[in-house]
Each structure stands twice: as structure tokens, then as C-alpha cells.
Amino acid sequence: MPGLFITFEGGDGSGKSTQSALLTEWLESLGRTVVLSREPGGTDLGLELREIVLHRRGHIAPRAEALIYAADRAHNIATRVRPALERGDIVVQDRYLDSSVAYQGAGRVLGGAEVRELSLWATEGLLPDLTILLDLHEGQDRLADRTRYDRLEAAGDDFHARVREAYLELAAAEPQRFLVLDARDSIENIAARIRSRVQPLLG
């Protein structure tokens, strides 16, 4: 496809939203058309699924949780992301299949390979051109002043340690796709390194 698909990954509080917005602003200043999305919640259906999977009171079975994320992903890719890429637009997205591998595969201990295959089936095999991993071991510290945690943010230290380890393993396995950055660095330095990596991809 003629477009460019860039995803942001990382633990909660690592700065994904900030860097997604800064990258979008820079790309638009170059005259590029950017579609900014997120998972879950990048579509109207996704917003409903987001509320269920992150804020529903009561237990959700881990496999059901993984399937809800996959349903959101399938709809988002089919109705929003793939059409944008076919138009030649740039899609900048907060979270994608690597989140499911890390959070459901490792965090919920469902198995990363199985969860990845589920996402690849849901998206017809679409992988990002670039995945930016904002690595922050102390990610929960940035959430300390929040009065309301969602279901994943409240999962506990062991859960988030497994998530971080899974992210780093994914990045090590696909170094050509991943850019790993220390989220404790300044916002300006991180943004500059992202721009340097993205620039050659613009053609």
C-alpha cells in the first residue's frame, strides 16, 4: 500500500499520546495527510468496546478480553486504517497488535504466539512500517496522580513487569521494525529521534 503505518507502544504513562500528537503535527507541517488513531477506540464501535474492556465493572475472562481487543482491531483496520493507507495517507496509531501480545499474551499469560496469530488473522496480516516503543520501567509512577485506573492500569506490578519484558523481547526479535526509546528522556529529545527515524520512510 502507498501509505505509511506507524504505531506507538509502551506501558501506561510512557508518553505515547504526547509523542503521537507531536509526530502528527510535524508530518502535517510537511504537507502530509495524517490519520491519528488508537486501539481500542479508534472507531465508533471501538469506543463501545473500549468502555467494555477497560471500564466494565466485574471480571472479564482473559480469553474474552483478548477477543474483544481483536474485534476492535479487525474493525479499526478494515474501516479506518487500511482505507487510509490505500489513499496514501500516513496512519499514526496509539497501540496495535504488539499491545495484545504484551498485555494479553504475557500479562494475562495467554501465550504471545497465539495472541499474535489472532491479531494477524483479524487484520489480514497487516504489520506497521515502524513501531516506536517508549520504554519506561517505572511507568506506573506517571499514573500516581490519577484518581481512576482502568482495568489494565490496576493490574499490579508483576503484570506490568511481564508486559515490559514482552515488549523488549518483541523489539529484539524485529529490530528493523522497532525503534526503542527511553521514555525518561526529555519530550524534545524523544520527538527528535522519532523524526530522524521517520524521515527516510517518507520517500
N, CA, C and O of each residue as an XYZ file, in Angstrom:
812
protein
N       0.836     -1.191      0.000
C       0.000      0.000      0.000
C       0.873      1.244      0.000
O       1.972      1.231      0.555
N       0.397      2.313     -0.615
C       1.235      3.516     -0.756
C       1.404      4.330      0.519
O       2.297      5.173      0.598
N       0.552      4.089      1.525
C       0.649      4.862      2.759
C       1.730      4.348      3.690
O       2.498      3.448      3.352
N       1.766      4.952      4.887
C       2.773      4.612      5.897
C       2.051      4.391      7.221
O       1.252      5.223      7.649
N       2.339      3.262      7.864
C       1.661      2.882      9.099
C       2.670      2.895     10.240
O       3.603      2.092     10.266
N       2.472      3.825     11.192
C       3.369      3.991     12.331
C       2.577      3.776     13.611
O       1.524      4.381     13.808
N       3.090      2.910     14.479
C       2.404      2.651     15.742
C       3.298      3.017     16.920
O       4.525      2.963     16.835
N       2.651      3.388     18.015
C       3.331      3.672     19.280
C       2.949      2.613     20.294
O       1.775      2.271     20.435
N       3.941      2.096     20.997
C       3.723      1.097     22.035
C       4.469      1.507     23.296
O       5.365      2.351     23.269
N       4.069      0.882     24.406
C       4.730      1.150     25.674
C       3.759      0.992     26.817
O       2.549      0.875     26.621
N       4.310      0.991     28.018
C       3.472      0.863     29.203
C       2.625      2.089     29.429
O       2.830      3.130     28.805
N       1.676      1.956     30.325
C       0.807      3.078     30.669
C       1.631      4.206     31.281
O       2.445      3.979     32.177
N       1.413      5.423     30.789
C       2.133      6.580     31.294
C       3.475      6.830     30.649
O       4.257      7.639     31.147
N       3.763      6.142     29.532
C       5.082      6.289     28.904
C       5.183      7.465     27.944
O       6.274      7.781     27.468
N       4.070      8.113     27.656
C       4.121      9.293     26.790
C       3.697      9.051     25.358
O       4.010      9.861     24.486
N       2.998      7.970     25.087
C       2.589      7.650     23.726
C       1.698      8.728     23.120
O       1.900      9.133     21.975
N       0.727      9.187     23.876
C      -0.203     10.187     23.347
C       0.514     11.482     22.997
O       0.241     12.091     21.962
N       1.431     11.900     23.861
C       2.188     13.125     23.610
C       3.020     13.007     22.347
O       3.011     13.912     21.513
N       3.741     11.899     22.196
C       4.610     11.737     21.039
C       3.809     11.495     19.760
O       4.230     11.917     18.683
N       2.680     10.833     19.862
C       1.820     10.660     18.688
C       1.357     12.019     18.162
O       1.359     12.267     16.956
N       0.961     12.891     19.087
C       0.495     14.220     18.695
C       1.621     15.048     18.085
O       1.407     15.742     17.091
N       2.821     14.981     18.669
C       3.951     15.745     18.146
C       4.363     15.249     16.763
O       4.671     16.051     15.881
N       4.370     13.929     16.572
C       4.716     13.389     15.265
C       3.678     13.790     14.223
O       4.029     14.147     13.099
N       2.419     13.732     14.592
C       1.351     14.133     13.672
C       1.504     15.592     13.269
O       1.376     15.933     12.094
N       1.776     16.441     14.235
C       1.949     17.867     13.956
C       3.108     18.098     12.982
O       2.994     18.904     12.059
N       4.219     17.392     13.189
C       5.384     17.543     12.317
C       5.085     17.049     10.907
O       5.431     17.713      9.930
N       4.450     15.896     10.795
C       4.124     15.357      9.471
C       3.178     16.275      8.714
O       3.335     16.480      7.510
N       2.208     16.822      9.409
C       1.270     17.738      8.752
C       1.957     19.019      8.320
O       1.565     19.628      7.324
N       2.993     19.442      9.068
C       3.743     20.636      8.671
C       4.525     20.410      7.381
O       4.906     21.360      6.696
N       4.761     19.118      7.055
C       5.436     18.766      5.808
C       4.448     18.578      4.662
O       4.836     18.228      3.547
N       3.181     18.811      4.942
C       2.167     18.689      3.916
C       1.582     17.295      3.766
O       0.881     17.019      2.792
N       1.862     16.414      4.716
C       1.349     15.049      4.628
C      -0.011     14.941      5.314
O      -0.274     15.620      6.308
N      -0.862     14.089      4.777
C      -2.161     13.817      5.380
C      -2.001     12.703      6.404
O      -1.522     11.617      6.082
N      -2.404     12.979      7.636
C      -2.211     12.038      8.733
C      -3.560     11.645      9.327
O      -4.408     12.497      9.592
N      -3.740     10.362      9.529
C      -4.892      9.838     10.257
C      -4.376      9.381     11.616
O      -3.535      8.486     11.699
N      -4.882      9.995     12.673
C      -4.470      9.657     14.035
C      -5.509      8.715     14.634
O      -6.696      9.040     14.685
N      -5.055      7.542     15.090
C      -5.986      6.557     15.606
C      -5.444      5.960     16.895
O      -4.341      6.282     17.337
N      -6.251      5.080     17.486
C      -5.837      4.401     18.714
C      -6.596      3.086     18.825
O      -7.637      2.886     18.199
N      -6.043      2.202     19.637
C      -6.716      0.944     19.973
C      -6.601      0.705     21.471
O      -5.524      0.831     22.053
N      -7.726      0.357     22.085
C      -9.057      0.313     21.487
C      -9.655      1.710     21.397
O      -9.231      2.620     22.111
N     -10.643      1.880     20.515
C     -11.383      3.135     20.481
C     -11.157      4.008     19.273
O     -11.486      5.193     19.314
N     -10.605      3.470     18.194
C     -10.360      4.288     17.014
C     -11.564      4.493     16.122
O     -11.515      5.284     15.180
N     -12.656      3.780     16.414
C     -13.889      3.886     15.638
C     -15.057      4.004     16.613
O     -14.882      3.887     17.825
N     -16.264      4.239     16.062
C     -17.445      4.313     16.929
C     -17.661      2.983     17.649
O     -17.932      2.959     18.850
N     -17.542      1.882     16.912
C     -17.653      0.576     17.554
C     -16.536      0.387     18.572
O     -16.759     -0.154     19.655
N     -15.336      0.834     18.219
C     -14.200      0.709     19.121
C     -14.400      1.436     20.437
O     -13.937      0.972     21.479
N     -15.093      2.585     20.402
C     -15.358      3.321     21.637
C     -16.239      2.509     22.576
O     -16.049      2.525     23.792
N     -17.210      1.794     21.996
C     -18.061      0.948     22.821
C     -17.270     -0.232     23.389
O     -17.417     -0.581     24.560
N     -16.437     -0.835     22.556
C     -15.621     -1.949     23.022
C     -14.598     -1.490     24.060
O     -14.297     -2.216     25.007
N     -14.066     -0.279     23.876
C     -13.102      0.272     24.839
C     -13.731      0.398     26.221
O     -13.116      0.053     27.230
N     -14.956      0.894     26.252
C     -15.640      1.048     27.528
C     -15.842     -0.305     28.201
O     -15.705     -0.431     29.418
N     -16.167     -1.310     27.400
C     -16.382     -2.651     27.958
C     -15.079     -3.223     28.509
O     -15.029     -3.682     29.651
N     -14.030     -3.194     27.698
C     -12.813     -3.919     28.057
C     -11.985     -3.199     29.117
O     -11.259     -3.845     29.872
N     -12.083     -1.873     29.185
C     -11.262     -1.134     30.146
C     -12.021     -0.687     31.386
O     -11.422     -0.546     32.452
N     -13.327     -0.460     31.272
C     -14.029      0.166     32.392
C     -15.228     -0.622     32.909
O     -15.889     -0.186     33.852
N     -15.516     -1.763     32.314
C     -16.634     -2.569     32.804
C     -16.321     -3.089     34.200
O     -15.228     -3.595     34.456
N     -17.280     -2.959     35.088
C     -17.112     -3.489     36.436
C     -17.277     -5.002     36.398
O     -18.116     -5.535     35.672
N     -16.469     -5.674     37.185
C     -16.556     -7.117     37.240
C     -15.502     -7.785     36.376
O     -14.799     -7.135     35.602
N     -15.413     -9.069     36.523
C     -14.371     -9.862     35.877
C     -14.674    -10.082     34.401
O     -15.822    -10.314     34.023
N     -13.634    -10.009     33.568
C     -13.702    -10.439     32.174
C     -12.667    -11.536     32.010
O     -11.493    -11.325     32.317
N     -13.075    -12.693     31.536
C     -12.141    -13.793     31.345
C     -11.027    -13.371     30.393
O     -11.301    -12.702     29.397
N      -9.770    -13.746     30.673
C      -8.648    -13.307     29.835
C      -8.826    -13.587     28.345
O      -8.484    -12.742     27.517
N      -9.352    -14.752     27.992
C      -9.543    -15.053     26.566
C     -10.628    -14.163     25.961
O     -10.525    -13.751     24.805
N     -11.650    -13.875     26.732
C     -12.684    -12.957     26.253
C     -12.088    -11.562     26.043
O     -12.402    -10.887     25.063
N     -11.231    -11.139     26.966
C     -10.565     -9.847     26.831
C      -9.753     -9.789     25.543
O      -9.820     -8.802     24.810
N      -8.995    -10.832     25.266
C      -8.186    -10.868     24.048
C      -9.057    -10.814     22.800
O      -8.695    -10.171     21.814
N     -10.191    -11.480     22.839
C     -11.081    -11.484     21.679
C     -11.752    -10.128     21.471
O     -11.988     -9.726     20.331
N     -12.058     -9.430     22.542
C     -12.629     -8.084     22.411
C     -11.621     -7.150     21.741
O     -11.980     -6.385     20.846
N     -10.354     -7.214     22.177
C      -9.329     -6.398     21.539
C      -9.179     -6.764     20.070
O      -9.012     -5.882     19.228
N      -9.236     -8.062     19.750
C      -9.105     -8.482     18.364
C     -10.274     -7.990     17.522
O     -10.087     -7.613     16.365
N     -11.483     -7.990     18.091
C     -12.650     -7.479     17.371
C     -12.507     -5.993     17.085
O     -12.786     -5.537     15.976
N     -12.073     -5.243     18.081
C     -11.827     -3.814     17.881
C     -10.784     -3.595     16.787
O     -10.942     -2.720     15.935
N      -9.728     -4.388     16.817
C      -8.631     -4.251     15.853
C      -9.099     -4.582     14.433
O      -8.761     -3.875     13.484
N      -9.866     -5.642     14.296
C     -10.358     -6.032     12.979
C     -11.187     -4.915     12.363
O     -11.025     -4.600     11.184
N     -12.066     -4.321     13.144
C     -12.940     -3.259     12.630
C     -12.144     -1.988     12.325
O     -12.367     -1.337     11.305
N     -11.222     -1.644     13.212
C     -10.412     -0.446     13.011
C      -9.580     -0.531     11.738
O      -9.510      0.433     10.975
N      -8.953     -1.672     11.507
C      -8.109     -1.832     10.326
C      -8.958     -1.828      9.058
O      -8.606     -1.184      8.070
N     -10.074     -2.549      9.091
C     -10.900     -2.677      7.890
C     -11.577     -1.369      7.494
O     -11.712     -1.079      6.305
N     -12.003     -0.578      8.478
C     -12.818      0.598      8.158
C     -12.070      1.921      8.230
O     -12.534      2.921      7.681
N     -10.925      1.944      8.894
C     -10.229      3.223      9.091
C      -8.785      3.185      8.596
O      -8.381      4.035      7.802
N      -8.009      2.213      9.056
C      -6.576      2.222      8.765
C      -6.274      1.807      7.330
O      -5.589      2.533      6.610
N      -6.770      0.657      6.909
C      -6.446      0.182      5.563
C      -6.916      1.151      4.473
O      -6.162      1.414      3.536
N      -8.148      1.695      4.567
C      -8.544      2.687      3.553
C      -7.616      3.898      3.506
O      -7.326      4.421      2.430
N      -7.147      4.348      4.685
C      -6.227      5.486      4.721
C      -4.902      5.138      4.049
O      -4.361      5.939      3.286
N      -4.383      3.955      4.329
C      -3.118      3.541      3.718
C      -3.267      3.382      2.205
O      -2.344      3.697      1.454
N      -4.414      2.900      1.764
C      -4.636      2.756      0.330
C      -4.731      4.099     -0.370
O      -4.422      4.198     -1.558
N      -5.155      5.140      0.347
C      -5.182      6.502     -0.208
C      -3.796      7.126     -0.241
O      -3.590      8.150     -0.892
N      -2.851      6.519      0.453
C      -1.513      7.087      0.534
C      -1.291      7.955      1.751
O      -0.287      8.662      1.831
N      -2.213      7.914      2.703
C      -2.084      8.704      3.923
C      -1.103      8.035      4.888
O      -0.719      6.879      4.710
N      -0.714      8.785      5.902
C       0.089      8.245      6.995
C      -0.829      8.002      8.182
O      -1.561      8.899      8.600
N      -0.791      6.805      8.719
C      -1.570      6.487      9.916
C      -0.618      6.445     11.107
O       0.360      5.698     11.107
N      -0.915      7.251     12.118
C      -0.183      7.244     13.379
C      -1.142      6.705     14.434
O      -2.191      7.297     14.688
N      -0.785      5.603     15.033
C      -1.731      4.930     15.922
C      -1.124      4.614     17.282
O       0.008      4.141     17.389
N      -1.910      4.889     18.314
C      -1.558      4.575     19.695
C      -2.009      3.145     19.977
O      -3.199      2.896     20.168
N      -1.068      2.210     20.004
C      -1.232      0.787     20.263
C      -1.731      0.026     19.036
O      -2.530      0.514     18.237
N      -1.205     -1.213     18.934
C      -1.632     -2.122     17.874
C      -1.428     -3.551     18.383
O      -1.550     -3.799     19.582
N      -1.126     -4.473     17.506
C      -1.096     -5.883     17.896
C      -0.018     -6.208     18.934
O      -0.174     -7.143     19.720
N       1.080     -5.434     18.938
C       2.115     -5.693     19.944
C       1.591     -5.487     21.358
O       2.058     -6.131     22.297
N       0.615     -4.585     21.513
C      -0.007     -4.401     22.824
C      -0.703     -5.669     23.284
O      -0.610     -6.050     24.451
N      -1.401     -6.321     22.364
C      -2.097     -7.555     22.747
C      -1.123     -8.659     23.097
O      -1.345     -9.415     24.043
N      -0.035     -8.757     22.329
C       0.978     -9.766     22.628
C       1.558     -9.526     24.019
O       1.781    -10.469     24.778
N       1.800     -8.256     24.347
C       2.397     -7.922     25.645
C       1.392     -8.034     26.791
O       1.672     -8.661     27.813
N       0.223     -7.423     26.613
C      -0.737     -7.340     27.716
C      -1.540     -8.626     27.912
O      -1.668     -9.115     29.035
N      -2.080     -9.171     26.823
C      -2.850    -10.402     26.978
C      -1.948    -11.639     26.896
O      -2.110    -12.581     27.672
N      -1.001    -11.632     25.956
C      -0.126    -12.781     25.811
C       0.764    -13.002     27.018
O       0.833    -14.110     27.550
N       1.458    -11.934     27.460
C       2.374    -12.051     28.604
C       1.708    -11.654     29.909
O       1.777    -12.389     30.894
N       1.055    -10.479     29.922
C       0.442    -10.011     31.157
C      -0.610    -10.965     31.685
O      -0.616    -11.294     32.872
N      -1.507    -11.415     30.804
C      -2.556    -12.357     31.195
C      -2.125    -13.815     31.034
O      -2.888    -14.734     31.331
N      -0.894    -14.015     30.563
C      -0.296    -15.345     30.430
C      -1.140    -16.252     29.509
O      -1.393    -17.416     29.819
N      -1.556    -15.690     28.389
C      -2.305    -16.480     27.411
C      -1.396    -17.078     26.338
O      -1.801    -17.985     25.610
N      -0.171    -16.570     26.243
C       0.749    -17.042     25.214
C       0.857    -16.047     24.071
O      -0.111    -15.805     23.351
N       2.048    -15.472     23.912
C       2.238    -14.426     22.917
C       2.003    -14.889     21.495
O       1.409    -14.161     20.700
N       2.458    -16.088     21.157
C       2.320    -16.578     19.784
C       0.859    -16.718     19.396
O       0.471    -16.331     18.294
N       0.047    -17.266     20.286
C      -1.366    -17.449     19.999
C      -2.081    -16.110     19.835
O      -2.893    -15.941     18.925
N      -1.779    -15.171     20.711
C      -2.427    -13.863     20.640
C      -1.999    -13.130     19.371
O      -2.819    -12.466     18.736
N      -0.734    -13.241     18.996
C      -0.256    -12.604     17.765
C      -0.977    -13.186     16.554
O      -1.394    -12.439     15.669
N      -1.127    -14.483     16.503
C      -1.817    -15.114     15.375
C      -3.269    -14.654     15.293
O      -3.797    -14.459     14.198
N      -3.911    -14.481     16.439
C      -5.282    -13.982     16.463
C      -5.356    -12.586     15.847
O      -6.248    -12.305     15.046
N      -4.428    -11.722     16.216
C      -4.418    -10.357     15.680
C      -4.089    -10.333     14.193
O      -4.680     -9.562     13.437
N      -3.157    -11.168     13.776
C      -2.817    -11.211     12.353
C      -4.003    -11.705     11.532
O      -4.239    -11.217     10.427
N      -4.747    -12.668     12.063
C      -5.954    -13.115     11.363
C      -6.978    -11.986     11.293
O      -7.595    -11.768     10.251
N      -7.158    -11.264     12.408
C      -8.149    -10.192     12.469
C      -7.825     -9.055     11.496
O      -8.732     -8.385     11.001
N      -6.548     -8.838     11.224
C      -6.129     -7.692     10.400
C      -5.651     -8.098      9.010
O      -5.132     -7.272      8.260
N      -5.828     -9.372      8.671
C      -5.359     -9.892      7.382
C      -3.859     -9.680      7.207
O      -3.376     -9.382      6.114
N      -3.135     -9.842      8.318
C      -1.679     -9.836      8.271
C      -1.005     -8.483      8.218
O       0.193     -8.410      7.946
N      -1.741     -7.401      8.470
C      -1.145     -6.065      8.364
C      -0.192     -5.788      9.524
O      -0.575     -5.883     10.690
N       1.061     -5.442      9.192
C       2.054     -5.055     10.187
C       2.456     -3.593      9.955
O       2.406     -3.112      8.822
N       2.851     -2.889     11.013
C       3.283     -1.497     10.845
C       4.604     -1.412     10.080
O       5.403     -2.349     10.082
N       4.814     -0.273      9.431
C       6.113      0.011      8.827
C       7.130      0.355      9.901
O       8.318      0.068      9.753
N       6.664      0.970     10.984
C       7.531      1.362     12.091
C       6.738      1.292     13.382
O       5.606      1.771     13.452
N       7.334      0.696     14.400
C       6.737      0.668     15.733
C       7.700      1.332     16.705
O       8.848      0.910     16.845
N       7.225      2.364     17.367
C       8.036      3.125     18.318
C       7.669      2.667     19.725
O       6.541      2.863     20.177
N       8.621      2.064     20.404
C       8.413      1.569     21.766
C       9.017      2.553     22.755
O      10.230      2.762     22.782
N       8.161      3.148     23.558
C       8.613      4.057     24.610
C       8.736      3.244     25.895
O       7.741      2.919     26.543
N       9.968      2.926     26.242
C      10.243      2.010     27.345
C      10.401      2.778     28.645
O      11.263      3.648     28.769
N       9.560      2.444     29.607
C       9.613      3.105     30.910
C       9.378      2.073     31.997
O       8.250      1.628     32.210
N      10.445      1.693     32.684
C      10.332      0.684     33.742
C       9.431      1.162     34.870
O       8.689      0.380     35.465
N       9.507      2.451     35.154
C       8.702      2.997     36.248
C       7.435      3.638     35.723
O       7.009      4.668     36.245
N       6.827      3.062     34.712
C       5.652      3.652     34.075
C       4.527      3.970     35.027
O       3.832      4.972     34.859
N       4.339      3.121     36.034
C       3.243      3.353     36.961
C       3.418      4.648     37.750
O       2.436      5.223     38.220
N       4.672      5.117     37.902
C       4.895      6.352     38.641
C       4.184      7.529     37.987
O       3.712      8.431     38.679
N       4.103      7.526     36.669
C       3.451      8.628     35.977
C       1.942      8.585     36.127
O       1.253      9.535     35.752
N       1.425      7.506     36.666
C      -0.006      7.379     36.857
C      -0.417      7.631     38.303
O      -1.586      7.478     38.656
N       0.530      8.011     39.126
C       0.278      8.081     40.568
C      -0.812      9.087     40.929
O      -1.516      8.907     41.923
N      -0.958     10.155     40.121
C      -1.930     11.175     40.477
C      -3.295     10.943     39.842
O      -4.179     11.791     39.960
N      -3.480      9.818     39.178
C      -4.779      9.533     38.595
C      -5.730      8.986     39.655
O      -5.359      8.129     40.458
N      -6.945      9.488     39.645
C      -7.917      9.048     40.636
C      -8.663      7.803     40.182
O      -9.322      7.136     40.979
N      -8.554      7.492     38.880
C      -9.267      6.318     38.378
C      -8.372      5.539     37.435
O      -7.944      6.056     36.403
N      -8.094      4.313     37.785
C      -7.326      3.431     36.931
C      -8.276      2.590     36.089
O      -9.357      2.215     36.543
N      -7.860      2.295     34.842
C      -8.639      1.318     34.105
C      -8.202     -0.086     34.519
O      -7.314     -0.245     35.356
N      -8.828     -1.094     33.931
C      -8.595     -2.464     34.381
C      -7.147     -2.901     34.189
O      -6.617     -3.649     35.011
N      -6.500     -2.447     33.122
C      -5.119     -2.847     32.878
C      -4.143     -2.058     33.737
O      -3.167     -2.616     34.239
N      -4.397     -0.768     33.910
C      -3.508      0.043     34.746
C      -3.477     -0.460     36.182
O      -2.470     -0.314     36.874
N      -4.577     -1.051     36.628
C      -4.686     -1.505     38.011
C      -4.256     -2.960     38.195
O      -4.493     -3.539     39.255
N      -3.633     -3.555     37.188
C      -3.363     -4.989     37.216
C      -2.223     -5.393     38.145
O      -2.105     -6.574     38.471
N      -1.392     -4.471     38.576
C      -0.344     -4.813     39.536
C       1.047     -4.843     38.939
O       1.217     -4.910     37.721
N       2.061     -4.793     39.834
C       3.453     -4.673     39.399
C       3.944     -5.889     38.625
O       4.638     -5.734     37.620
N       3.601     -7.087     39.067
C       4.056     -8.290     38.359
C       3.514     -8.332     36.939
O       4.232     -8.682     36.002
N       2.261     -7.979     36.786
C       1.635     -7.920     35.468
C       2.405     -6.970     34.558
O       2.744     -7.326     33.430
N       2.682     -5.765     35.047
C       3.343     -4.748     34.216
C       4.807     -5.101     33.951
O       5.357     -4.715     32.920
N       5.434     -5.820     34.862
C       6.800     -6.289     34.609
C       6.815     -7.296     33.466
O       7.711     -7.262     32.623
N       5.835     -8.188     33.430
C       5.736     -9.145     32.323
C       5.465     -8.431     31.003
O       5.999     -8.812     29.961
N       4.640     -7.402     31.052
C       4.326     -6.628     29.846
C       5.580     -5.965     29.291
O       5.849     -6.033     28.092
N       6.348     -5.321     30.172
C       7.564     -4.642     29.720
C       8.562     -5.635     29.130
O       9.151     -5.372     28.082
N       8.752     -6.756     29.786
C       9.684     -7.764     29.287
C       9.251     -8.272     27.914
O      10.088     -8.486     27.037
N       7.947     -8.463     27.728
C       7.443     -8.935     26.441
C       7.688     -7.901     25.354
O       8.064     -8.254     24.236
N       7.481     -6.642     25.666
C       7.748     -5.580     24.694
C       9.212     -5.599     24.241
O       9.505     -5.514     23.049
N      10.109     -5.710     25.199
C      11.529     -5.703     24.859
C      11.917     -6.930     24.037
O      12.775     -6.843     23.158
N      11.298     -8.056     24.314
C      11.553     -9.259     23.523
C      11.039     -9.093     22.094
O      11.695     -9.524     21.146
N       9.881     -8.478     21.937
C       9.347     -8.218     20.603
C      10.276     -7.311     19.812
O      10.542     -7.554     18.635
N      10.766     -6.269     20.463
C      11.660     -5.330     19.790
C      12.971     -5.986     19.392
O      13.506     -5.715     18.317
N      13.487     -6.846     20.256
C      14.739     -7.543     19.953
C      14.566     -8.501     18.781
O      15.500     -8.720     18.010
N      13.368     -9.073     18.647
C      13.110    -10.033     17.574
C      12.899     -9.364     16.226
O      13.123     -9.987     15.188
N      12.470     -8.099     16.224
C      12.214     -7.374     14.971
C      12.868     -5.994     15.005
O      12.167     -4.982     14.979
N      14.187     -5.937     15.062
C      14.852     -4.630     15.189
C      14.626     -3.722     13.983
O      14.714     -2.501     14.111
N      14.336     -4.293     12.820
C      14.106     -3.479     11.634
C      12.779     -2.729     11.715
O      12.606     -1.701     11.061
N      11.840     -3.240     12.516
C      10.527     -2.582     12.639
C      10.449     -1.675     13.856
O       9.706     -0.695     13.841
N      11.192     -1.977     14.900
C      11.064     -1.259     16.160
C      12.119     -0.162     16.309
O      13.266     -0.317     15.889
N      11.705      0.936     16.912
C      12.603      1.956     17.448
C      12.320      2.020     18.945
O      11.227      2.410     19.358
N      13.297      1.639     19.751
C      13.126      1.613     21.208
C      13.771      2.858     21.800
O      14.950      3.128     21.572
N      12.990      3.606     22.557
C      13.474      4.845     23.160
C      13.196      4.837     24.659
O      12.190      4.293     25.114
N      14.096      5.442     25.412
C      13.931      5.572     26.856
C      12.900      6.664     27.122
O      13.150      7.838     26.848
N      11.754      6.280     27.651
C      10.679      7.241     27.886
C      11.012      8.257     28.961
O      10.288      9.239     29.123
N      12.116      8.038     29.718
C      12.508      9.001     30.747
C      13.281     10.174     30.154
O      13.526     11.170     30.834
N      13.668     10.053     28.872
C      14.347     11.153     28.200
C      13.372     12.316     28.049
O      12.171     12.157     28.267
N      13.892     13.490     27.674
C      13.018     14.654     27.528
C      12.078     14.475     26.344
O      12.387     13.762     25.389
N      10.939     15.125     26.421
C       9.962     15.064     25.331
C      10.592     15.525     24.023
O      10.339     14.937     22.971
N      11.410     16.574     24.081
C      12.029     17.131     22.873
C      13.015     16.148     22.251
O      13.028     15.972     21.033
N      13.836     15.508     23.075
C      14.813     14.554     22.542
C      14.133     13.339     21.919
O      14.543     12.860     20.862
N      13.103     12.851     22.577
C      12.374     11.708     22.034
C      11.751     12.074     20.692
O      11.849     11.315     19.727
N      11.116     13.226     20.635
C      10.472     13.661     19.392
C      11.490     13.801     18.266
O      11.207     13.436     17.124
N      12.673     14.327     18.581
C      13.709     14.499     17.559
C      14.191     13.150     17.029
O      14.408     13.002     15.827
N      14.359     12.177     17.902
C      14.811     10.853     17.467
C      13.745     10.159     16.621
O      14.064      9.447     15.670
N      12.491     10.369     16.971
C      11.406      9.792     16.173
C      11.401     10.406     14.777
O      11.278      9.691     13.783
N      11.534     11.714     14.702
C      11.547     12.373     13.387
C      12.707     11.860     12.540
O      12.555     11.657     11.335
N      13.861     11.651     13.163
C      15.024     11.158     12.419
C      14.778      9.772     11.837
O      15.238      9.465     10.737
N      14.058      8.942     12.572
C      13.755      7.592     12.087
C      12.668      7.604     11.011
O      12.706      6.809     10.072
N      11.713      8.498     11.155
C      10.595      8.544     10.218
C      10.983      9.197      8.894
O      10.478      8.804      7.842
N      11.865     10.180      8.930
C      12.208     10.953      7.731
C      12.561     10.069      6.529
O      12.026     10.303      5.446
N      13.437      9.065      6.669
C      13.775      8.247      5.488
C      12.588      7.436      4.946
O      12.616      7.003      3.794
N      11.568      7.233      5.747
C      10.424      6.457      5.307
C       9.447      7.272      4.461
O       8.535      6.713      3.851
N       9.637      8.583      4.424
C       8.690      9.451      3.731
C       8.908      9.487      2.223
O       8.033      9.926      1.477
N      10.074      9.026      1.775
C      10.315      8.971      0.343
C      10.687     10.321     -0.250
O      10.919     10.423     -1.455
